[in-house]
Amino acid sequence: MKDNTSWYCFCFSRKLCLLSVLFLTETLVAIKLPPNLTFPALIAFGDSIVDTGNNNNVKTVVKCDFQPYGINFQGGVPTGRFCDGRVPPDLIAEELGIKSVVPAYLDPNLKTEDLLTGVSFASGGSGYDPLTPKLVAVISLEDQLKYFEEYIEKVKNIVGEERKGFILANSLFLLVAGSDDIANTYYVLRARPHYDVDSYTTLMVNSASDFVNKLYGYGVRRIAVFGAPPLGCVPSQRTVGGGLLRECAEYYNEAAKLFNSKISTKLDLMHKTLPGIKPAYINIYDPLLDIIQSPAKYGFGVSNKGCCGTGVIEVAVLCNKITSSVCPDVSSHVFWDSYHPTEKTYKVNLIALFIIVSAVSYILPSFGFSFITGLLSCVAVCKGAEDATEITMCCLAGEGCPSTSHYVTKSQLSDSIGYAPSTHPSLDLNSLSSSFEDLSFLVWFVIVSYAFYQRERIISSRICIQEN
């Protein structure tokens, strides 16, 4: 499975195309995009998850342009990324073949070529609620859009109107916010006392959809919107709301899930009402929660504390080389500080998988991505990412698989089938053996499962149990 046929895009009836990317190992699987699918740039808006250094130039306490931040970045230099190394925009841009580092728009050393291949406008501490960035004096989404307008004019002056339009329409745009709204503005600071959780998450969703609408008005079409993570299980929120035992604060998680449900529904509606827009909802809640709950399965040892300092409260200025030590092995921790994942987590976590898979989902907007990626992710856990990739392509493309000995042996998808169809007693996932003929069964299983999934009788899962 090392040949260059492992990655391709297939089409059915000129509508059905899928680029499936599975990288459940620490090293990301390289992506070979089909020739008709181009991402000239990657551009990010939002909060600290995608801030690559804009807050360095802002008078705020929400900063990280000092050690030990960046200890695993190129040269061990703190750049303003809230991580020990690189963050999602960098990793995704690299996997899409754009570049390995996405600079901050406010970086004083920003080069002309950086504008053409993408920058980040994000600001750590920002959010959908207009009050959130004001509370910590960071760049609001509204102001990020103003910088974006400035960016558009610069790009136009460099490459002209036509190329500028192409870059806007074909680049991948990331929108990542909401965590600081729920965790800080709503719960910790109680800054919106007249809102209950339902009305507050509605406020957030309306702000998010308004932002996407404005991007659409600028000519942007490919937009990936992150859902909220399991905030109650983030180390700092365990400390604040998890009691003496620092358990997950479930009310935080419930708020995150409510927001996610609303924003995914809103994006579906926008896809139907805005011609040409290709929005994608990115479910980061479930895969990150699985890593937190089962860290050993992903090669981690600690998931309830960060690596910096005590790991229970240190973040931003509290995580510094003067008052905070660094854990002996960063790679053993899911979180770098008390709020942000390590670079390894961003790689091992399915975040990047969901981003890239969902980012191209505009090609097949009605397909069951969550179930299919869940199914094949289980294969990846059992047999490895390359095996899952090839089997994904075989199953969904409807084409023959190359001759190879790397096939699924006996495996079981746990919690995947919410309602087993009694009319299909032959649906036995334990019957898969290492023979080429079994792939026809797997193809059939995917098709039948998808049909039941559409009828809300399948609950997708990324949990896989391998039997000897």
Summary of the structure (lengths in Angstrom):
residues: 468
radius of gyration: 21.8
end to end distance: 22.8
largest distance: 65.5
contacts: 1663
relative contact order: 0.12
helix: 44%
strand: 10%
